[in-house]
C-alpha cells in the first residue's frame, strides 16, 4: 500500500514526506529505500499516537524522525514544511468518538486544516483508509475538501475483499483558492478516479458568494489564512459589524 501511495504521489526527486500514523516505521523504511532512478530516497517524519509502536520504530533504528502526537489535535509543523504526505490505514480512526466530549467532525477538521497548512503549494497527499460505511467516507472526503484540498478517491480492486480506498489530495491548482485544487491530470494512474468538485456542489445547493466585507466573507478569509498557517484573531459576535461615526 505504501508503494501504491508513492506511485500516486508521482514524486520525481527526493522529497520531504510526512508519514501520518507511521506506527513501527514500515512505510518509512520504504520511503528511505526508494531508488534514485525513481526519485528517491526520501526524507521523512512520522507521527503516531501510540508510544509503544514508536518505541518499536526506535528499536528498529529507522532513519526518519518520530513524533508522538494525536493527529486529531492537528498537524503541528511550520507552514509549507513538507513536499508530500502519506497515511496508511490511519485516518478512519478520526471518525471514532470515545466519549460525548469528542467530536469526529472537529478532529477531522483540525487534522485536514493542519495537513493543508503543512504542505507546500503544489504538494500532494495520499491517504489509504478503511471507512466503516459511506457516511464515514463522506465525512472524511468532505473535511478534506472544506480544508481547501483538491480531492479524489481511487478504489483498487473494487467489489473484492482486497478493495482499498485511496484519498488523493492536492494543494493548489487551477481551481479558485478555497475551493480545492484541480486534481485531474496531475497524478499518474488515476484513471477512473472519483473526483469531487466542490464548486459544482456549491452551485447545486444554491450557495451564494458572501458579500465582500460581510461577516461570512470575513470568516471565509480567516479560514483561508488559517489553512496557510497564519495566525488570525478569533471571531466574535462583533465580527463584521460596522463602526458608528466617531467625533
C-alpha positions in Angstrom: 0.0 0.0 0.0 2.9 2.3 0.7 4.3 1.6 -2.8 0.9 2.3 -4.3 0.7 5.6 -2.4 4.2 6.6 -3.7 3.0 5.7 -7.2 0.1 8.1 -6.8 2.3 10.8 -5.4 4.4 10.6 -8.5 7.5 12.3 -7.0 10.4 12.7 -9.4 13.0 13.9 -6.9 14.0 13.3 -3.2 11.3 14.9 -1.1 10.4 15.7 2.5 7.4 13.5 3.4 5.1 13.3 6.4 4.1 9.8 7.4 0.8 10.1 9.2 0.2 7.2 11.6 3.7 5.8 10.9 3.4 3.0 13.5 6.6 1.0 13.7 8.1 2.7 10.7 7.4 0.1 8.0 6.3 2.7 5.5 9.2 4.9 6.4 11.7 2.2 5.5 10.2 2.0 2.0 10.5 5.8 1.7 14.2 5.7 2.5 14.8 2.8 0.2 13.4 4.3 -3.0 15.9 4.1 -5.8 17.4 7.4 -7.1 16.1 6.5 -10.6 12.6 6.5 -9.1 13.1 9.9 -7.4 14.4 8.7 -4.1 15.5 8.3 -1.4 13.1 10.4 0.5 13.4 12.1 4.0 10.5 11.5 6.3 9.0 12.5 9.6 6.5 10.1 11.2 3.5 10.9 13.5 1.7 8.4 15.7 -0.5 8.3 18.8 0.9 5.0 20.0 4.0 5.3 22.2 4.6 1.5 22.0 4.6 1.5 18.2 7.0 4.4 18.1 9.2 2.5 20.6 9.4 -0.4 18.2 10.4 2.0 15.4 13.2 3.3 17.6 14.4 -0.2 18.4 14.4 -0.9 14.6 16.6 2.2 14.2 14.5 3.7 11.4 16.0 6.7 9.6 13.1 9.1 9.9 12.3 11.4 12.8 9.4 10.4 15.0 6.7 12.4 16.9 4.3 11.2 19.5 1.1 13.1 18.6 -2.6 12.8 18.1 -3.4 13.8 14.5 -7.0 14.7 15.7 -5.4 17.6 17.5 -3.8 18.9 14.3 -0.5 18.7 12.5 2.0 20.8 14.5 4.5 21.8 11.8 5.5 25.1 10.3 3.5 26.0 7.2 4.9 24.5 4.0 7.3 22.1 5.7 6.5 19.1 3.5 6.5 18.3 -0.2 4.1 15.4 0.3 2.4 13.2 2.9 1.2 9.6 3.1 -1.0 7.8 5.5 -1.7 4.0 5.6 -4.8 2.7 7.4 -4.9 5.6 9.9 -7.3 8.4 9.2 -10.5 6.4 9.6 -9.9 6.4 13.4 -10.6 10.1 13.4 -14.3 9.2 12.9 -14.4 7.4 16.2 -15.8 9.2 19.3 -14.7 7.6 22.7 -17.0 10.0 24.6 -19.7 12.6 24.1 -17.0 15.3 24.5 -15.2 14.1 21.4 -16.3 15.4 18.0 -15.3 13.4 15.0 -16.1 16.4 12.8 -13.8 18.6 14.9 -11.0 16.1 14.8 -11.2 15.7 11.1 -11.3 19.5 10.6 -8.2 20.0 12.8 -6.3 17.3 11.0 -7.0 18.3 7.4 -6.6 22.1 8.2 -3.2 21.3 9.8 -2.2 19.0 7.0 -3.1 21.6 4.3 -1.0 24.2 6.1 2.0 21.9 6.5 2.2 21.1 2.8 3.9 23.3 0.2 1.9 24.9 -2.6 1.5 22.2 -5.2 2.1 19.5 -2.6 0.2 16.2 -2.6 -1.0 13.7 0.0 -2.3 10.1 -0.4 -4.2 8.6 2.5 -5.2 4.9 2.3 -8.2 4.3 4.6 -10.9 1.8 5.6 -14.2 3.6 6.2 -16.9 1.7 8.1 -19.6 2.9 5.7 -20.5 5.5 3.1 -21.2 8.1 5.9 -17.6 7.9 7.1 -16.3 8.0 3.6 -18.3 11.2 3.0 -17.2 12.7 6.4 -13.5 12.2 5.6 -13.6 13.4 2.0 -15.9 16.3 2.9 -13.5 17.5 5.7 -10.6 17.4 3.2 -12.4 19.5 0.7 -13.6 22.0 3.3 -9.9 22.4 4.3 -9.1 23.5 0.8 -7.8 20.4 -0.8 -8.5 19.2 -4.4 -9.7 15.7 -3.6 -10.4 12.5 -5.3 -11.0 8.9 -4.2 -9.4 6.0 -6.0 -10.5 2.4 -5.4 -8.2 -0.5 -6.2 -9.8 -3.9 -6.8 -13.4 -2.7 -6.3 -16.0 -5.2 -5.3 -13.5 -7.7 -3.9 -12.2 -8.5 -0.4 -8.9 -6.8 -1.3 -10.6 -3.5 -2.2 -8.7 -0.5 -0.9 -9.6 3.2 -1.0 -7.0 6.0 -1.5 -7.9 9.6 -0.8 -5.7 11.6 -3.1 -5.3 15.3 -2.2 -3.6 18.3 -3.9 -2.7 21.7 -2.5 -3.4 24.5 -5.0 -4.0 24.0 -8.7 -6.2 25.8 -11.3 -9.3 25.9 -9.1 -10.1 29.0 -7.1 -8.5 29.5 -3.8 -10.5 27.9 -1.0 -12.4 25.5 -3.4 -9.7 23.0 -3.8 -7.1 22.4 -6.5 -7.6 20.7 -9.9 -6.6 17.1 -9.3 -7.4 15.7 -12.7 -4.4 15.0 -14.9 -2.0 15.7 -12.0 -1.2 12.2 -10.8 -0.3 9.1 -12.8 -2.5 6.0 -12.5 -5.7 8.0 -11.8 -7.9 6.6 -14.5 -11.4 6.2 -13.2 -10.9 8.4 -10.1 -13.9 9.7 -8.4 -13.1 13.5 -8.3 -15.1 15.7 -6.0 -15.9 19.1 -7.5 -16.8 21.4 -4.6 -17.7 24.3 -6.9 -20.4 22.1 -8.6 -21.8 21.1 -5.2 -22.0 24.7 -4.1 -23.9 25.6 -7.2 -26.3 22.7 -6.8 -27.0 23.8 -3.2 -27.6 27.3 -4.4 -25.0 28.8 -2.1 -24.2 32.4 -2.8 -20.8 34.0 -2.6 -20.8 36.1 0.5 -20.8 39.9 0.1 -17.3 41.5 0.5 -17.0 42.9 3.9 -19.8 40.9 5.4 -19.3 38.6 8.5 -19.4 35.5 6.3 -16.8 36.9 3.9 -14.5 37.9 6.8 -14.8 34.4 8.4 -14.1 32.8 5.0 -11.0 34.8 4.6 -9.9 33.9 8.1 -10.3 30.2 7.4 -8.2 30.6 4.2 -5.4 32.3 6.2 -5.5 29.6 8.9 -5.1 26.9 6.3 -1.9 28.7 5.2 -0.6 28.6 8.7 -1.3 32.3 9.5 -2.4 33.4 13.0 -5.7 35.2 12.9 -7.8 36.8 15.6 -10.8 34.8 17.0 -14.2 35.7 15.6 -16.9 37.1 17.9 -20.5 38.4 17.7 -18.9 41.8 16.7 -17.0 40.4 13.7 -18.0 42.3 10.6 -20.1 44.9 12.3 -19.9 48.4 11.0 -18.5 51.0 13.4 -20.5 54.0 14.2 -19.4 57.6 13.4 -16.6 59.0 15.5 -16.4 62.5 16.9 
